[in-house]
Amino acid sequence: MKHESEENNMEDMKAAGTLLERKGYYISNQFDGFTTLPDEYELSDVNGNVVIDHLSEAQILQISEIL
C-alpha cells in the first residue's frame, strides 16, 4: 500500500513531466551505460540531447517551474 505522500509525489512528477513536455523537454530515468539508476533522472531537449543529468525528483519539480 502506497503512502499518501508517495502518491502525491507521483502526481507532482507527472505534472512536472507534462509541463516540461509542453516546453519541449523530456525527463527519463538516468542511464549509466549499463543500467538505469534509481531515483535519478535526466532532462533532454526535443532533439534527444541531454541538457542536465543526475537530477533528483525535487530538482525535476523545481526545473519544471523555472523553465
Secondary structure, 3 states (H helix, E strand, C coil): CCCHHHHHHHHHHHHHHHHHHHCCEEEEEEECCCCEEEEEEEEEECCCCEEEEEECHHHHHHHHHHC
